[in-house]
Amino acid sequence: MKHQTSATLFERAKQTIPGGVNSPVRAFKSVGCDPIFIDKAEGPYIFDADGNRYIDYVGSWGPMILGHCHPKVVEAIQQAAATGASFGAPTEREIILAEMVREAYPNMEKMRMVSSGTEATMSAIRLARGYTGRDKILKFDGCYHGHADSLLVKAGSGAATFGVPTSPGVPADFAKHTLTATYNDLEETKALVAANKGEIACIILEPIAGNMGCVIPRSGFLEGLRALCDAEGIVLIIDEVMTGFRVAFGGAQERFGVRGDLCCLGKIIGGGLPVGAFGGKKEIMDMLSPEGGVYQAGTLSGNPLAMTAGITTLSLLKQEGFYDQIEEKSAYLEAGLKAATAKYSGPTCFQRVGGMFCTYFQAGPVNSFADAARSDTDLFGKFFRQMLEGGVNLAPSQFEAGFMSIAHSQTDLDTTIAAAEKSFAAL
Ligand SMILES: *Cc1c(COP(=O)(O)O)cnc(C)c1O
């Protein structure tokens, strides 16, 4: 490929940074080429170090729903920086953001700000364990909740009683407390809960699974989990780090009308700066230190620059019709991409909720990780490289969602669809 400077930077990065990247998927390993290094971004575009411009559907993996460098967000961060980057003491801005979040997620009666989605889910799980006095947790195969030890776990073989670590460095003793069920399989989940009666602290899930493409909850799945948790005294943790402020201002919980006991946010809530949040029922949240005994802390938690970026971003998202516009743009792209697949003889399946979507290289439908795993990842890699050549930046993995921003224009969408026609034709 023509990426001269990116190639040089990648070689140099590998000398000081493992794999040359600070987060694995950035290395492009699953799409068979070397990563592009980014120079700058603006609106719907990112520019690499080699001088190429791309229409961007990664959006920093979700946060940039306003497009890159929204002038109001840039200005707010600049002004905040001039009055202090960090105090390690409370500010009014933390309250303002918490109040804005609670308005959109009324079940987050109280919340804590943290600096990443990983911290939010890790803390929510500790809190659920402290609240229930139980050790086990239940997650779904293919859902990603950050990289805390107890979450890097896959289903064990056979009856799936014990979890098995997916990463060296995670003690089997930790993983055994994590049970894993099949996404969208309520009966299997119920059976797993029955087999571990009175032992499960929480069920955690992505309400739309965006870390295996875009897997939509079957009708009754979320409702069934809610009823199961109520019946068994289990804390339901809805991980909206990706879907929060993405599929609606009030996230998937607003969209589907099912509420968690605890909820995790991240990505968009920080407007591109590092922020996460977890919150829920007062009764549970008040168990956190210093009110209660469950310890949780952060030197940079509630950071003033990050709070400012979050407040400014959320106030722009609240504008009338914002999510209708995201829906309209995404539906237009969906129709165009589906039409473009006529240029290709193999099977594809497009799944979307609002401004998050995925094209799977298989017939579908995709309802679980086992389904997603049937995709032809080599073909996806080829498609990805063709699209990049055509000036379109997709997430560099079959198992990631694409994200629409408000800055994508009709011309950008048409250019994307034209590039997709060429890319499908070349497969
Ligand atoms: C991105 C993501 C996380 C982890 O957030 P980080 O900020 O990367 O630590 C957790 N849960 C979900 C659903 C995510 O998409």
The ligand as a Gaussian input file, in Angstrom:
#p B3LYP/6-31G(d) Opt

LIG

0 1
 C      -15.595000       0.222000      24.654000
 C      -16.392000      -0.577000      25.585000
 C      -15.976000      -0.818000      26.907000
 C      -14.617000      -0.416000      27.412000
 O      -14.418000       0.951000      27.423000
 P      -12.901000       1.515000      27.449000
 O      -13.096000       2.992000      27.552000
 O      -12.274000       1.054000      26.181000
 O      -12.235000       0.933000      28.636000
 C      -16.849000      -1.455000      27.766000
 N      -18.051000      -1.867000      27.348000
 C      -18.482000      -1.674000      26.084000
 C      -19.849000      -2.133000      25.691000
 C      -17.659000      -1.045000      25.166000
 O      -18.077000      -0.886000      23.898000

